[in-house]
Structures are given as C-alpha cells and as structure tokens.
Amino acid sequence: MAAPLFFNVSHSGDYTAIALSDFCEVGIDIEQIRADCPVDDLARRYYSAAEYGRLRKLRPPRRLQDFYRLWTIKEAVLKCAGLGLSVPPAAVDVRLAAEPAVNCPAHPSFDRFFIRELALADGYAASIAIDAQHAEIEILSLTRSMG
C-alpha cells in the first residue's frame, strides 16, 4: 500500500505555490501584493473586529503588507483544515508574530497547526499551515506560472 500524499495549491499573479507532505494535511496560500487593493473596505468586511482595529492603527504601506499577511495565514489554515471559505474569514482571528497565532472559537483545533509565513518572491505574501505541532519546511523551488 502506498503512503498517503497530502497537497495543496495556490496561485496569484505570476506564481503558483504547491505544498506537499507525506505525513499530514497542508494548506498554502500566496497572494500578489497589489497597491490598488481596497484594504480598509475588505478588512472591514472579511477580518475580525480585532484584526481590523490593529490594521487601522498602521501607516498605509505597513497596513497593506499586514493585510496580505493576515489573509494568507487565514487561507492556509482554512485550507489545511479542509474548510476553505465555508468558515467566514472574519471568524478567524490572526495575531501576527514570529509564530502567528490563530483563534477561531468554532474550531479550537486550529491551535494544533504549525503556521509559517514564507518569503517566496518580492511583492508577494505567502503562508503555509501544517496539521502538526512541529514540522520542517523545505522550499524545493519557486517558478513563474506559465500562461
């Protein structure tokens, strides 16, 4: 019997990110950081009140960066849990830190996920979530999408 293979894929702008694991579920998200993004409107609608409040205190360049950082973490965790956007993003509260913390009262098991932000390409935010307490992450390659 072959060992299971878990994978997840994300695409944005010129890049595709793929996460593979042979021991547990994974979720990955990559987002192109776009200066024309209506950060305040989207954050008010899709982020928790606490996240929105923290973002509003930041100057615009940092606000834009952190907006995308928060989104990629939310998306990676929801994808790793197999929930996708069936859970409203505003129900998932992310605190940015060296080790990001995720709180979702409806899904307390999110605290078991290993979460890391990834520096894959300039002008992009990316994060990975792994259904394990500790994990090693190896970046094999990053290539531009064809098309």
TILUM-928184 format. One record per residue (C-alpha): x, y, z. Coordinates in nm, 2 decimals, m for minus. Layout:
<mifis>
+--------+--------+--------+
:     c1 :     c2 :     c3 :
+--------+--------+--------+
:      X :      Y :      Z :
...
+--------+--------+--------+
</mifis>
This chain:
<mifis>
+--------+--------+--------+
:     c1 :     c2 :     c3 :
+--------+--------+--------+
:   0.00 :   0.00 :   0.00 :
:   0.14 :   0.34 :  m0.10 :
:   0.19 :   0.61 :   0.17 :
:  m0.06 :   0.89 :   0.15 :
:   0.04 :   1.22 :  m0.01 :
:  m0.12 :   1.54 :   0.10 :
:  m0.10 :   1.85 :  m0.11 :
:  m0.24 :   2.20 :  m0.16 :
:  m0.21 :   2.46 :  m0.44 :
:  m0.24 :   2.84 :  m0.46 :
:  m0.19 :   3.08 :  m0.74 :
:  m0.16 :   3.46 :  m0.76 :
:  m0.01 :   3.69 :  m1.02 :
:   0.29 :   3.52 :  m1.18 :
:   0.34 :   3.24 :  m0.92 :
:   0.19 :   2.91 :  m0.82 :
:   0.28 :   2.76 :  m0.48 :
:   0.24 :   2.39 :  m0.41 :
:   0.27 :   2.23 :  m0.07 :
:   0.33 :   1.85 :  m0.04 :
:   0.35 :   1.63 :   0.27 :
:   0.37 :   1.26 :   0.32 :
:   0.26 :   1.27 :   0.69 :
:  m0.02 :   1.53 :   0.74 :
:  m0.26 :   1.78 :   0.58 :
:  m0.12 :   2.10 :   0.45 :
:  m0.26 :   2.43 :   0.33 :
:  m0.08 :   2.71 :   0.14 :
:  m0.16 :   3.05 :   0.01 :
:   0.03 :   3.30 :  m0.20 :
:  m0.11 :   3.65 :  m0.28 :
:   0.04 :   3.92 :  m0.50 :
:   0.05 :   4.24 :  m0.30 :
:  m0.14 :   4.50 :  m0.50 :
:  m0.12 :   4.87 :  m0.41 :
:  m0.46 :   4.93 :  m0.56 :
:  m0.62 :   4.69 :  m0.31 :
:  m0.91 :   4.85 :  m0.11 :
:  m0.76 :   4.73 :   0.22 :
:  m0.99 :   4.92 :   0.45 :
:  m1.31 :   4.81 :   0.28 :
:  m1.20 :   4.44 :   0.25 :
:  m1.07 :   4.43 :   0.61 :
:  m1.39 :   4.58 :   0.75 :
:  m1.58 :   4.31 :   0.57 :
:  m1.36 :   4.00 :   0.60 :
:  m1.15 :   4.04 :   0.90 :
:  m1.23 :   4.01 :   1.27 :
:  m1.30 :   4.34 :   1.46 :
:  m0.97 :   4.30 :   1.64 :
:  m0.77 :   4.25 :   1.32 :
:  m0.94 :   4.55 :   1.16 :
:  m0.87 :   4.76 :   1.46 :
:  m0.50 :   4.66 :   1.46 :
:  m0.47 :   4.73 :   1.08 :
:  m0.63 :   5.07 :   1.11 :
:  m0.35 :   5.18 :   1.36 :
:  m0.08 :   5.11 :   1.09 :
:   0.05 :   5.35 :   0.83 :
:  m0.06 :   5.27 :   0.48 :
:   0.25 :   5.08 :   0.35 :
:   0.26 :   4.86 :   0.66 :
:  m0.12 :   4.82 :   0.66 :
:  m0.11 :   4.69 :   0.30 :
:   0.16 :   4.44 :   0.39 :
:  m0.01 :   4.32 :   0.70 :
:  m0.35 :   4.29 :   0.52 :
:  m0.20 :   4.04 :   0.29 :
:   0.00 :   3.86 :   0.56 :
:  m0.32 :   3.81 :   0.76 :
:  m0.51 :   3.69 :   0.45 :
:  m0.25 :   3.43 :   0.36 :
:  m0.24 :   3.29 :   0.71 :
:  m0.62 :   3.27 :   0.73 :
:  m0.64 :   3.10 :   0.39 :
:  m0.36 :   2.85 :   0.46 :
:  m0.52 :   2.74 :   0.79 :
:  m0.87 :   2.71 :   0.64 :
:  m0.74 :   2.51 :   0.35 :
:  m0.53 :   2.28 :   0.58 :
:  m0.84 :   2.22 :   0.79 :
:  m1.03 :   2.13 :   0.47 :
:  m1.28 :   2.40 :   0.54 :
:  m1.19 :   2.66 :   0.27 :
:  m1.42 :   2.96 :   0.28 :
:  m1.71 :   2.77 :   0.44 :
:  m1.59 :   2.94 :   0.76 :
:  m1.62 :   3.31 :   0.73 :
:  m1.27 :   3.47 :   0.73 :
:  m1.39 :   3.72 :   0.99 :
:  m1.45 :   3.42 :   1.23 :
:  m1.07 :   3.35 :   1.22 :
:  m0.86 :   3.60 :   1.42 :
:  m0.49 :   3.60 :   1.34 :
:  m0.22 :   3.77 :   1.55 :
:   0.09 :   3.84 :   1.36 :
:   0.41 :   3.75 :   1.54 :
:   0.73 :   3.54 :   1.49 :
:   0.49 :   3.25 :   1.53 :
:   0.15 :   3.37 :   1.42 :
:  m0.14 :   3.27 :   1.65 :
:  m0.48 :   3.18 :   1.51 :
:  m0.80 :   3.18 :   1.71 :
:  m1.14 :   3.06 :   1.59 :
:  m1.39 :   2.98 :   1.87 :
:  m1.59 :   2.75 :   1.63 :
:  m1.27 :   2.55 :   1.56 :
:  m1.05 :   2.54 :   1.86 :
:  m0.84 :   2.26 :   1.70 :
:  m0.67 :   2.53 :   1.48 :
:  m0.42 :   2.58 :   1.76 :
:  m0.26 :   2.24 :   1.67 :
:  m0.15 :   2.38 :   1.33 :
:   0.21 :   2.47 :   1.26 :
:   0.20 :   2.80 :   1.07 :
:   0.48 :   2.99 :   0.89 :
:   0.49 :   3.29 :   0.67 :
:   0.71 :   3.23 :   0.36 :
:   0.92 :   3.48 :   0.17 :
:   0.88 :   3.33 :  m0.17 :
:   0.90 :   3.63 :  m0.41 :
:   0.93 :   4.01 :  m0.39 :
:   0.58 :   4.17 :  m0.39 :
:   0.40 :   3.86 :  m0.26 :
:   0.28 :   3.73 :   0.08 :
:   0.27 :   3.36 :   0.14 :
:   0.19 :   3.13 :   0.43 :
:   0.17 :   2.76 :   0.50 :
:  m0.02 :   2.56 :   0.76 :
:   0.06 :   2.21 :   0.85 :
:  m0.16 :   1.98 :   1.07 :
:   0.12 :   1.90 :   1.31 :
:   0.28 :   2.07 :   1.62 :
:   0.63 :   2.08 :   1.47 :
:   0.74 :   2.04 :   1.12 :
:   1.02 :   2.11 :   0.88 :
:   0.96 :   2.31 :   0.57 :
:   1.18 :   2.28 :   0.27 :
:   1.14 :   2.51 :  m0.03 :
:   1.23 :   2.30 :  m0.33 :
:   1.17 :   2.56 :  m0.60 :
:   0.95 :   2.85 :  m0.70 :
:   0.88 :   2.91 :  m1.06 :
:   0.67 :   3.15 :  m1.25 :
:   0.34 :   3.02 :  m1.38 :
:   0.31 :   2.96 :  m1.75 :
:   0.03 :   3.14 :  m1.93 :
+--------+--------+--------+
</mifis>
